[in-house]
């Protein structure tokens, strides 16, 4: 499978030919049969709105042929309305952004004639398109494996036929040359792949409960609904809720007195609840029940004047909240090495608890060290590491053994997602944690024919579908689901949003 780069114009061809290791062909405005297989069309284009500036880069999410037939759009007979997707657009756009370029993704429309009049551009922009050219749709295949990379030369406010066009053209071609490393990275990533999906993956019951709590609060009480910290550790979830009217704050002093506030799934210290009372806030507690269980354990230990060794990461919100239950009784230990040296005031009165999102094996090693050092150690009645964390780690361990690369979807501040990447690497497989397909470095895909994919417990499941679609834009993809474990755990919603 050999990727090809097409440049319709001579100027575009000369801008790239000595910068790429990938073969470059100049096509002109060919009306021949559209290509099939991985193809990248590179060149210049016109923006349809003034929020896109000359020199910005456009990556087409889909390629359209004209619009409604007619002289304003210059559509050829029988061709208007043809739309083909570009599945790997986000992968290429992300690569370009990492080069420091300003990149926009959206539909690109191809017309028979240059569109320069403001009214004609406005008509195309009204269809949702963001840029216009005269070649891409004539070359694009219908298999989703065509990528269009265009640098903006003109905009509605700076049309082609205006003073300054030569300078803008030179700038655009210089920018086009800068895209070369991303284009080469795309070409090296092209290939046929087997994808193995870990099961289970994505949202757990605690995350679903927390998100549902905010959504129902918005529906019942209206915006704004304030949320202390991220409701769950995922950028996409937080952004989606912000669009609906949720307002995320770091601390409660940013919440107007008397307002509604939701406490995030990771739990809070009693001092936070006290502050909420002092500010007369209406509180809805979205703490995961499994985290609340650990809080209860710590309170139980403290009531017996027992030292609690809390196995976890000291800077994680869950650990901070749990420590707050009895700070004078809690000592945080992050690793087996720290467990070897921790000093306990009374070794006969010591117990342990765990952060719920730890790597199962390392947490077990740390607990084993504590048992060896403190024979009277009191253990939790049931495992503290949550079922979802354990299940997802077992799933990623299984696919890691069959993969050249494991991709974990999740945010960098998500502990359970971080642990999934660590588990895959501990199994001897390269692993990367990314928020979405746009963050995936294409160089990691070069030569990787077997890809394992999972998602952290706070990552939306649609991100997995998006990533698979992006990979299919680089070549044929076969998908296999690993594992048969089904999670049927459900947690009741807080009464404030569940009662009629």
VOTI-422872 format. One record per residue: residue in three letters; x, y, z of N, C-alpha, C in turn. Coordinates in steps of 0.001 Angstrom, whole numbers, plus 500000, padded with zeros to 6 digits. Layout:
// residues N
ALAXYZXYZXYZ ...
END
This chain:
// residues 500
UNK500855498821500000500000500000500000500894501233500000 UNK500945501937498870501861503073498716501083504385498758 UNK501339505222499746500665506517499809501190507459498735 UNK500326508341498278500686509298497233500252510691497669 UNK501081511683497367500739513079497606500472513751496269 UNK499328514403496139498965515133494930499016516629495197 UNK499609517361494251499575518826494292499025519304492956 UNK497850519928492942497248520312491671498049521354490877 UNK498646522336491533499301523447490832500824523306490859 UNK501462523902489837502930523880489766503547524486491017 UNK503014525636491475503595526322492634503534525440493868 UNK502430524701494018502286523803495156503274522641495057 UNK503437522136493840504377521038493597505802521455493945 UNK506205522624493480507571523086493745507786523402495227 UNK506717523788495920506851524086497346507171522835498156 UNK506712521668497678506827520448498485507811519409497962 UNK508105519426496674508804518283496080510156517994496716 UNK510880519042497164512201518788497745512153518717499271 UNK510938518790499836510798518718501282510264517366501759 UNK509697516592500845509061515335501196509896514134500778 UNK509828513074501577510375511791501144509295510965500450 UNK508049511372500586506918510699499940506793511177498498 UNK506485510301497540506323510715496148505258511803495993 UNK505575512827495181504656513934494933504334513967493444 UNK503058514038493120502617514122491729501811515392491529 UNK502091516091490426501269517257490081500144516783489175 UNK498927517153489529497771516616488818497084517602487895 UNK497224518907488158496334519848487484494923519630488011 UNK493938520157487301492541519972487716491980518735487022 UNK492604517593487302492242516355486623490788515993486864 UNK490117515587485789488755515094485924488720513582485706 UNK489882512954485848489933511509485697489249510814486859 UNK489305509512486858488658508721487896489284509030489255 UNK488459509288490293489015509564491617489896508419492110 UNK490889508765492871491835507779493378491206506922494470 UNK491809505780494738491436504933495860492691504653496675 UNK492507504394497948493642504147498812494169505435499415 UNK495170505336500286495682506506501006496268507563500067 UNK495638508709500037496034509814499163495958511108499951 UNK496926511979499757496898513290500392496995514363499322 UNK496047515269499333496022516386498382496475517626499131 UNK497549518244498648498131519403499331498132520607498405 UNK497865521761498983497873522969498162497358524163498931 UNK496801525120498191496269526336498795494759526379498561 UNK494096527258499292492642527353499200492194528718499678 UNK490908528975499507490305530199500009489428529894501213 UNK489518530731502245488660530572503421487288531159503134 UNK486289530618503778484918531088503567484429532009504676 UNK485200532111505749484844533012506847486086533777507280 UNK485869534932507892487004535779508265487654535402509581 UNK487136534363510264487827533896511468488968532945511124 UNK489143532676509834490277531898509338491171532854508564 UNK492440532909508923493336533930508377494250533364507303 UNK494752534232506401495771533789505445496955533152506180 UNK497399532015505681498486531283506333498011530186507262 UNK496739530230507660496192529128508458496085527871507596 UNK496069526726508256495993525454507546494599524858507716 UNK494055524350506626492772523664506629493021522169506410 UNK492410521342507239492377519900506992490910519513506849 UNK490560518956505706489156518674505403488641517494506215 UNK487537517695506919486857516582507576486016515809506564 UNK485578516516505529484916515898504390485138516769503169 UNK485026516157501994485290516865500738483998516863499933 UNK483537518056499593482253518207498912482456518690497479 UNK481573518242496617481578518710495223480457519710495064 UNK480829521002494994479841522052494766478843522111495897 UNK477600522258495530476511522357496481475261522190495671 UNK474375523120495738473247523108494818473741523553493455 UNK473407522823492374473870523232491051473422524647490729 UNK474292525379490081473931526741489697475161527566489468 UNK475031528693488793476191529500488452476920530060489660 UNK476199530282490765476866530865491931477920529928492497 UNK477646528612492424478593527648492969479439526986491885 UNK479085527178490654479884526625489569479900525119489535 UNK478841524446489964478851522994490015478644522393488639 UNK479409521352488339479260520664487066478032519774487077 UNK477446519499485935476238518680485880476486517278486420 UNK475559516813487246475635515460487774476648515261488877 UNK477368516325489256478411516166490263478093516872491566 UNK477203517855491513476906518616492717476364517705493809 UNK476800517977495035476300517210496163477149516000496531 UNK478123515630495728478986514498496094479790514866497341 UNK479728513998498338480438514236499589481209512976499943 UNK482495513119500220483282511975500669483956512342501991 UNK483986511413502923484614511694504224486127511604504143 UNK486778512181505134488229512035505300488452511541506718 UNK488587510235506870488568509632508197489770509995509064 UNK490927510189508438492126510446509246492424511928509418 UNK491432512783509184491655514233509269492186514654510637 UNK491613514113511719492042514542513053493473514114513343 UNK493889512951512836495271512520513024496240513493512378 UNK495940513880511137496825514793510413496768516194511012 UNK495572516644511391495441517961512005496248518039513293 UNK496205516979514089496988516969515321498480517041515057 UNK498925516348514030500349516379513681500775517786513270 UNK499922518468512515500221519836512087500224520802513264 UNK499301520607514191499275521484515375500540521322516195 UNK501061520105516258502293519898517016503494520543516339 UNK503342520905515071504386521684514381504248523170514658 UNK503236523545515451503038524944515801502170525717514825 UNK501441525029513981500617525687512975499185525859513472 UNK498525526909512979497116527134513286496286526319512306 UNK495508525368512828494827524388511981493320524433512245 UNK492541524379511177491094524292511259490645523021510545 UNK489691522321511122489118521159510448487650521430510148 UNK487219520966508995485836521151508582485683520803507119 UNK484459520894506588484233520565505183484938521529504234 UNK485520520968503190486104521759502091485273521470500841 UNK484892522525500138484040522377498958484841522706497705 UNK484649521918496662485320522127495376484313522681494370 UNK484686523759493720483824524376492703484548524417491367 UNK483783524669490283484377524709488949485190525967488710 UNK484828527044489391485500528317489170485948528900490493 UNK486911529796490424487379530478491625486235531293492217 UNK486007531153493498484955531894494195485597533086494894 UNK485233534281494466485857535480495018484846536447495610 UNK483638536446495085482633537397495561482200537047496981 UNK481991538084497789481610537875499183480311537081499285 UNK479345537407498448478059536720498497478177535241498181 UNK479028534903497213479220533498496860479890532739497996 UNK480864533384498631481526532739499780480525532538500921 UNK479694533557501153478704533450502229477733532304501966 UNK477372532120500687476454531028500348477090529676500645 UNK478373529519500358479068528269500663479249528094502170 UNK479591529187502856479773529101504307478479528691504998 UNK477331529102504433476036528762505020475778527253504991 UNK476481526535504125476327525073504069477192524367505118 UNK478024525138505844478897524560506855480331524386506404 UNK480596524632505113481967524506504609482835525621505169 UNK484142525352505302485046526373505840486062526860504814 UNK486222526140503696487196526541502682486746526049501318 UNK487297526652500267486921526307498898488177526165498049 UNK488166525168497150489218525025496156488573524577494856 UNK489392524289493858488836523879492563489306522494492126 UNK489869521729493050490426520445492626490109519248493525 UNK490032519415494843490068518272495775489008517223495489 UNK487760517638495291486680516666495087486826515914493771 UNK487599516476492830487822515802491553488810514649491699 UNK489575514679492776490629513684492985490315512713494124 UNK489434513115495033489224512352496259488493511047495996 UNK489004509961496583488311508685496521487187508633497541 UNK486312507664497388485138507559498256485361506620499437 UNK486604506140499642486857505158500693487260505779502027 UNK487239507111502104487587507788503341489065507915503594 UNK489894507490502628491338507489502830492045508642502112 UNK491267509645501721491851510851501141491960511923502214 UNK493124512546502302493350513659503220493580514920502377 UNK492957516017502782493165517294502105493798518268503079 UNK494985518772502722495694519770503518495854521013502652 UNK495225522096503050495238523334502273495652524507503158 UNK496498525374502619496881526598503315496087527751502725 UNK495538528584503591494652529664503157495446530807502523 UNK494998531216501321495579532365500620494675533584500750 UNK493370533362500614492435534484500581491243534204501481 UNK490581535292501880489417535228502765488359536190502227 UNK487153536191502787486161537164502325486644538607502429 UNK487386538925503489487874540296503652489129540569502832 UNK489835539532502423491058539677501622490975538747500419 UNK490132539107499441489926538232498284491150538188497377 UNK491087537274496404492220537096495499492563538379494753 UNK491555539012494236491783540193493392491868541461494237 UNK492898541515495041493118542682495883494613542831496119 UNK495030544074496335496442544352496604496899543523497802 UNK498063542958497705498597542127498772498526540648498470 UNK497838540295497361497697538884497023499054538202496790 UNK499999538808496057501293538124495863501988537793497184 UNK501949538718498129502598538472499418501897537351500167 UNK500558537348500096499821536285500778500107534932500124 UNK500243534923498799500546533688498099501904533135498501 UNK502890534000498604504235533565499020504199533011500444 UNK503457533713501318503337533247502700502674531878502754 UNK501624531701501952500901530429501963501787529289501480 UNK502564529517500451503440528460499942504553528138500939 UNK505019529172501653506019528920502690505415528054503806 UNK504165528335504150503483527518505150503272526098504650 UNK502979525985503357502790524657502775504059523820502917 UNK505211524442502734506483523732502913506631523247504355 UNK506123524044505294506238523674506717505411522444507063 UNK504430522127506228503592520955506516504289519640506181 UNK505430519699505513506080518486505003506328517408506064 UNK506842517742507259507067516666508242505780515932508620 UNK504680516658508698503409516009509032502942515114507893 UNK503153515557506664502752514746505509503581513469505449 UNK504874513578505690505723512384505705505324511441506845 UNK504961512016508000504531511174509122503246510422508766 UNK502334511113508069501113510450507595501464509292506667 UNK502373509533505725502726508496504748503337507272505429 UNK504171507495506437504798506379507137503794505601507980 UNK502718506267508389501708505616509223500700504814508412 UNK500692505011507098499731504314506242499984502808506287 UNK498911502031506333499059500577506297497810499862506776 UNK497767498576506498496662497738506951496898497325508390 UNK495813497286509207495984497036510634494926496100511199 UNK495346495417512274494413494683513118494255495472514413 UNK493021495710514795492734496441516028492089495487517026 UNK492634495470518238492067494658519312491530495598520396 UNK490253495477520689489606496317521686489558495590523027 UNK490046496265524066489963495683525407488524495774525905 UNK488118494792526645486807494806527282486968494350528733 UNK486320495098529657485543496317529432486446497525529257 UNK485855498621528852486581499874528653485604501028528840 UNK486151502214528939485375503448529031484591503536530341 UNK483475504274530335482781504672531554482485503520532516 UNK482697503800533802482273502886534860481011503452535503 UNK480450502707536448479193503123537067479340504421537854 UNK480481504598538520480683505824539289480771507052538415 UNK481432506920537271481543508036536328480179508348535715 UNK479471507307535305478135507534534737477232508235535743 UNK477318507823537009476502508453538053476855509930538201 UNK478156510246538200478573511635538385478119512524537227 UNK478328512046536002477922512836534832476409513005534808 UNK475701511911535078474235511959535085473731512929536149 UNK474430513000537271474043513927538336474078515375537852 UNK475160515753537165475259517131536662474220517390535583 UNK474045516434534684473062516608533609471652516784534176 UNK471297515988535173469959516088535755469807517370536561 UNK470889517797537203470829519061537937470581520224536986 UNK471230520191535828471006521239534823469562521208534333 UNK469053519995534106467684519875533613466663520327534662 UNK466925520025535930465946520326536984466048521768537472 UNK467267522251537664467444523557538283467862524646537293 UNK468284524249536102468726525223535110470152525679535350 UNK470736526298534318472111526800534430472106528141535175 UNK473221528477535852474418527635535968474309526637537111 UNK474949525502536935475173524544538016476675524535538265 UNK477072524887539470478500524933539789478989523535540175 UNK480214523230539799480826521946540113482218522211540672 UNK482482521693541863483820521865542434484778520866541789 UNK485793521396541159486800520626540409486131519886539237 UNK486926519136538502486369518367537383485477517268537926 UNK484280517147537372483337516146537860483934514743537734 UNK484615514486536637485488513324536454486709513823535690 UNK487777513089535747489012513565535126489042513243533630 UNK488279514031532874488311513897531416487942515227530774 UNK488816515686529886488637516988529250487374517044528406 UNK487058515969527694485891515973526821484597516036527626 UNK484538515302528713483347515327529559483135516727530125 UNK484212517325530633484102518651531232483677519681530194 UNK484269519649529011483915520612527962482465520476527543 UNK481986519232527441480593519009527044479637519576528092 UNK479928519355529356479059519874530409479134521394530494 UNK480298521961530231480413523422530198479524524016529120 UNK479482523378527972478619523873526893477145523855527300 UNK476792522954528207475387522854528632475045523782529788 UNK476072524395530385475789525349531456476436525052532786 UNK477239523998532873477977523724534110479152524690534221 UNK479421525131535454480543526041535713481474525342536696 UNK482686525043536252483645524329537082484536525319537822 UNK484664525127539122485473526012539962486485525170540734 UNK487567525810541109488568525095541895488147524974543350 UNK487627526069543900487238526055545307485869526705545476 UNK485236526454546610483866526903546827483744528406546998 UNK484850529091547313484740530548547451484472531230546116 UNK484579530479545011484229531032543693482754530837543365 UNK482020530168544242480597529917544024479783530971544773 UNK478878531657544106478058532662544810477283532028545961 UNK477192532759547068476480532234548231475059531845547864 UNK474627530717548428473276530252548199473074529476546918 UNK474127529303546121473991528630544823474034527117544972 UNK473741526455543852473795524996543779475196524568543371 UNK475759523591544080477089523089543726477093521573543793 UNK477751520954542835477918519505542797479352519179543205 UNK479499518228544102480828517763544497481231516608543592 UNK482459516635543093482913515705542063483026514280542582 UNK483214513354541636483209511928541940484353511500542842 UNK485439512302542913486628511869543652486514512077545154 UNK485457512736545610485265512923547039485975514155547566 UNK485528514639548719486116515835549322486321515604550808 UNK487168516452551389487395516416552819486208517051553551 UNK485996516688554821484917517306555592484999518825555630 UNK486203519383555561486350520838555597485649521504554425 UNK485600520814553285484916521363552120483408521415552373 UNK482873520366552968481446520356553286481109521446554308 UNK482011521659555251481788522707556239481761524080555572 UNK482685524294554621482695525565553898481407525760553111 UNK480888524671552535479626524757551801478491525175552721 UNK478474524641553945477446525028554908477564526503555264 UNK478808526948555457479017528351555831478567529304554736 UNK478674528868553490478279529728552367476833529459551937 UNK476124528658552709474709528353552447474509527801551027 UNK475403526940550633475308526344549296474399525122549335 UNK473651524947548249472856523736548087473763522679547467 UNK474086521640548215475094520669547807474438519397547270 UNK474931518955546117474600517637545588475907516849545535 UNK475935515738546231477185514984546374477248513874545322 UNK478184514016544358478361513007543309479550512094543583 UNK480019512064544837481141511182545186480811509734544830 UNK481748509079544162481558507666543827481352506862545111 UNK480348505997545157480123505189546372481340504372546794 UNK482185503972545847483364503187546208484425504061546883 UNK484476505331546499485353506280547195484785506569548583 UNK483473506732548665482839506976549965483119505826550933 UNK483205504609550390483531503443551231484903503612551878 UNK485892504087551105487234504285551653487209505369552722 UNK486455506443552488486322507495553502485772506898554803 UNK484779506032554676484181505410555869485221504558556601 UNK486038503824555855487077502998556478488040503857557292 UNK488447504988556710489396505855557411488766506400558690 UNK487519506795558620486851507281559835486761506180560889 UNK486519504951560452486407503823561376487755503557562071 UNK488846503589561274490177503417561859490470504519562879 UNK490190505757562477490527506903563333489751506853564645 UNK488507506380564572487698506294565793488324505333566794 UNK489146504397566322489829503447567212491258503891567509 UNK491563505129567156492911505679567359493982504827566670 UNK493616504360565469494514503529564673495129504363563555 UNK496419504191563312497075504872562194496647504216560885 UNK496306505041559918495890504538558609497015504799557607 UNK497540503739557024498454503898555896497588503916554629 UNK497526505067553995496708505229552793497616505026551575 UNK497428503912550885498246503613549703497659504387548521 UNK498449505300547992497944506120546889498905507229546523 UNK498480508086545627499308509201545154498923510459545922 UNK499863511061546629499515512141547570498906513380546923 UNK499154513592545627498621514790544981497299514535544261 UNK496761513314544356495498513014543680494331513497544535 UNK493296514011543876492156514586544601491499513571545514 UNK491412512329545066490779511315545907491545511127547202 UNK492869511099547120493699510905548314493606512125549227 UNK493616513312548623493514514541549425492193514554550205 UNK491109514180549519489821514148550188489770513099551286 UNK490345511919551024490334510850552021491168511226553236 UNK492331511826553010493180512272554128492441513243555026 UNK491617514077554402490901515094555167489949514538556199 UNK489581513258556095488696512647557073489351512530558450 UNK490672512345558478491382512201559760492862512486559532 UNK493213513718559204494604514017558810495642513633559855 UNK495262513655561134496234513323562181496478511827562284 UNK495648511029561606495791509577561674496281508954560366 UNK496361509737559293496636509172557965498065509469557529 UNK498725508429557018500042508566556393499928508004554977 UNK500303508798553984500193508367552594501487507677552169 UNK501342506520551554502469505748551031502186505465549566 UNK503118505803548687502858505719547248503446504486546581 UNK504319503739547243505020502650546551505532501629547552 UNK505937500450547073506556499467547978507796500021548662 UNK508571500830547943509788501399548546509446502293549728 UNK508395503101549592507996503968550709507435503139551858 UNK506764502031551513506232501171552562507350500547553402 UNK508510500350552791509649499772553507510185500704554578 UNK509965501993554446510592502949555364509584503733556199 UNK508289503532555970507305504332556697507389504054558197 UNK507270505108558978507376505014560435505976505124561035 UNK505573504128561815504249504092562423504380504333563925 UNK503615505280564480503743505569565926503556504352566805 UNK502515503544566513502267502333567299502027501176566332 UNK503037500350566058502902499255565087501802498261565425 UNK501317498274566663500245497364567041498875497926566678 UNK498838499193566282497564499825565937497705500506564574 UNK497673499688563530497848500212562183496966499426561214 UNK496379500141560284495594499537559212495922500230557903 UNK495368499719556835495615500392555558494333500513554745 UNK494350501485553850493286501686552860493971502065551562 UNK493216502033550454493819502291549140493010503288548335 UNK493721504072547553493089504845546485492430503857545522 UNK491263504175545024490491503189544253491008502965542843 UNK491899503840542350492297503765540937493750503360540748 UNK494321502648541689495730502251541605495928501074540654 UNK497185500893540238497565499683539519497495498517540502 UNK496752497504540140496453496417541068497725495754541589 UNK498656495433540691499842494679541106500740495486542034 UNK500973496750541705501850497554542561501200497791543922 UNK499883498026543927499189498221545203499297496963546065 UNK499179495796545429499304494535546165500710494378546736 UNK501726494784545969503102494711546457503297495617547660 UNK502722496810547578502854497755548695502178497201549942 UNK500981496640549770500272496054550909501049494870551493 UNK501700494096550639502480492943551109503656493391551987 UNK504291494496551590505387495034552406504859495438553782 UNK503694496092553812503116496524555091502772495319555964 UNK502233494259555358501903493065556146503153492441556766 UNK504224492421555963505462491839556470506038492667557619 UNK505986493972557487506587494850558508505713494988559745 UNK504394494898559551503470495125560667502500493943560767 UNK502874492907561490502066491675561538500639491896562030 UNK500378492942562796499028493189563304498242494144562397 UNK498693494314561187498049495229560239496589494844560021 UNK495703495825560116494278495611559859494006495919558389 UNK493284495012557726493014495183556299491567495603556059 UNK491303496234554893489920496579554562489059495316554482 UNK487777495467554802486877494320554758486716493793553332 UNK486739494689552380486701494309550958487726495147550223 UNK488088494722549011489098495437548233488705496897548051 UNK489700497789548175489451499207547945489555499565546463 UNK490473498914545738490587499207544309489290498791543637 UNK488695499693542904487335499461542418487322498393541326 UNK486166497770541189485985496692540215486342497163538804 UNK485975498412538462486203498917537103487691499063536822 UNK488442499550537824489886499671537661490514498301537436 UNK490147497329538263490702495974538131490337495361536784 UNK489085495492536400488635494900535136489355495500533943 UNK489522496817533938490156497475532782491641497138532715 UNK492264496990533867493678496605533860493855495176533356 UNK492949494291533741493018492917533223492790492903531715 UNK491869493726531245491589493792529810492757494317529005 UNK493420495358529500494541495920528744495741494981528789 UNK495886494251529871496986493284529950496820492196528873 UNK495576491813528626495302490782527627495618491275526213 UNK495188492490525875495441492967524511496903493359524310 UNK497587493747525387498995494139525251499828492983524725 UNK499493491773525146500251490596524718500094490312523235 UNK499078490923522601498800490659521192499010491884520311 UNK499651492936520840499708494211520124501134494727519984 UNK501347495512518925502614496232518759502574497569519489 UNK501378498094519674501178499386520331499822499358521008 UNK499773499849522244498496500007522939498203501497523074 UNK497016501885522656496568503276522774495509503325523863 UNK495784504118524887494832504315525980494195505688525799 UNK492887505731525717492167506991525615491784507464527012 UNK492223508658527352491953509219528674492795510450528882 UNK492423511265529849493158512504530120494374512229530997 UNK495360513120530896496613512926531630496416512984533136 UNK495382513681533612495162513768535056494249512660535570 UNK493944511685534710493121510546535110494017509432535631 UNK493941509152536924494800508126537519494529506762536913 UNK493257506400536749492976505056536235493462504913534797 UNK493419505993534007493924505933532634495440505810532607 UNK496113506567533481497569506461533590497976505038533929 UNK497241504422534830497591503063535237497431502079534089 UNK496439502293533212496260501393532073497485501419531168 UNK498014502619530901499216502717530073500397502026530754 UNK500503502190532070501603501556532806501486500036532773 UNK500271499529532900500076498076532865500476497512531506 UNK500107498210530428500481497746529090501992497739528924 UNK502649498780529401504105498843529271504779497781530136 UNK504205497507531297504759496456532158504661495085531497 UNK503696494956530577503547493700529830504499493636528643 UNK505303494681528458506314494673527407505881495287526091 UNK504793496048526082504286496647524845504326498160524944 UNK504709498819523854504661500280523826503241500739524092 UNK503093501791524876501762502301525185501803503824525205 UNK500676504423524851500566505870524863499192506245525389 UNK499153507280526215497891507804526748497584509115526047 UNK496441509181525389496041510390524662494589510715524976 UNK494265512005524917492890512436525161491963512002524036 UNK492484512031522811491677511680521644492610511421520474 UNK492031511109519317492836510765518148493757511909517733 UNK493320513141517926494134514280517525495443514399518274 UNK495561513750519435496803513800520215497766512670519862 UNK497336511755519011498159510587518711499260510935517718 UNK500491510753518128501647511004517271501682509950516165 UNK501626510415514910501589509479513781502830508605513705 UNK503940509099514191505168508303514142505037507010514944 UNK504187507016515966503984505798516756503304504705515942 UNK502565505109514913501829504138514095502685503509513006 UNK503827504127512710504690503601511652505150502189512020 UNK504798501220511202505198499828511430504366499085512450 UNK503400499755513065502540499103514060501333498507513347 UNK501361497197513131500286496535512397499195495992513310 UNK499513495825514593498536495322515557498377496369516662 UNK497221496983516711496959498076517643495954497621518698 UNK496314497781519962495374497545521051494788498868521492 UNK493502498891521766492827500130522176491997499864523416 UNK492124500750524392491240500743525543490944502191525916 UNK490062502378526894489714503718527353489553503679528861 UNK490065504714529525489938504804530962488485504912531395 UNK488245504694532679486883504662533202486182506010533111 UNK486930507081532854486314508404532729486299508906531288 UNK486688508070530324486753508485528916485487508072528169 UNK484863508996527440483630508675526707483853507572525674 UNK482911506646525533483084505531524593483175505966523142 UNK482576507114522795482625507550521395484037507895520943 UNK484951508151521896486342508423521515486996507184520916 UNK486585506013521370487106504759520803486642504630519356 UNK485369504883519109484839504805517738485549505792516824 UNK485787506999517335486475508012516533487886507560516170 UNK488591506976517129489962506538516865489992505426515821 UNK489090504479515924489044503397514926488754503967513540 UNK487839504923513477487527505547512192488765506257511637 UNK489505506950512490490731507626512039491750506626511497 UNK491914505510512197492869504499511730492437503914510390 UNK491129503805510168490653503269508888490940504220507738 UNK491217505486508052491618506423507013493048506229506552 UNK493800505401507278495189505109506913495324503785506174 UNK494227503053506060494259501756505399493201500849506003 UNK493000499662505417491974498735505914492234498345507363 UNK491153498258508143491242497920509562490280496777509872 UNK490777495747510543489907494693511072489864494851512583 UNK488685494732513163488497494997514585488036493730515298 UNK488724493400516396488368492246517215488156492706518646 UNK487048492272519246486765492582520649487363491492521513 UNK488221491880522460488818490918523386488047490916524701 UNK487892489761525271487258489678526582485745489583526486 UNK485156488929527457483699488728527468483061489264528745 UNK483853489850529631483323490330530901482362491492530677 UNK481193491399531262480196492457531178479984493063532559 UNK480030494360532638479797495053533905478331495474533983 UNK477664495088535059476259495453535225476020496230536512 UNK477084496812537061476968497598538296476255498916537997 UNK475334499301538851474652500591538742474562501199540136 UNK474793502510540216474699503212541488473507504165541463 UNK472790504225542563471651505140542655472134506594542609 UNK471338507441541994471663508862541911471394509550543244 UNK472056510685543511471724511458544714470244511824544728 UNK469663511870545928468218512081546028467793513415545446 UNK468692514417545446468327515747544934467967515733543458 UNK468486514741542713468199514698541276467436513445540876 UNK467182512570541839466463511340541494465001511396541902 UNK464689512220542902463305512300543346462504513231542447 UNK461238512902542197460422513761541351460168515111541979 
END
